Amino acid sequence: MLWVQLDPRAHPDHLGFIPSFLSEHDLRRAREQFDANYTHGGGWDTFKGFKLLPNGSIVYPGDPPLPPLFKSQLRDETITVYAHAWVMITQADGTWEIARLD
């Protein structure tokens, strides 16, 4: 998978082990792969309350917005990585979910 840097302040360390949890050769959806392969952290656990801003940033009430740092594509899903190991999976229909994979 190709990871595209979206923010000039982003560093590969922001990705950590996140890319290793996904494989294009695995036919499962991103959520299922994260859930199965991120076992040390407890799998994929959707976190509610974020809002997605038009510029792609996410914001949680009371916190400053987080701009997207890296993005990749897994078939028809877009995986976006933000600071603090927040990861968003966006479906082709525009629906999305976020979890922390730290």
Secondary structure, DSSP 4 states (H G I P E B T S, - for coil): ---EE-STT--GGGTTTGGGG--TTS-S-HHHHHHHH-TTTTS-------EE-TTS-EE-TTS--B---EEEEETTEEEEE-GGGEEEEE-TTS-EEEEE--
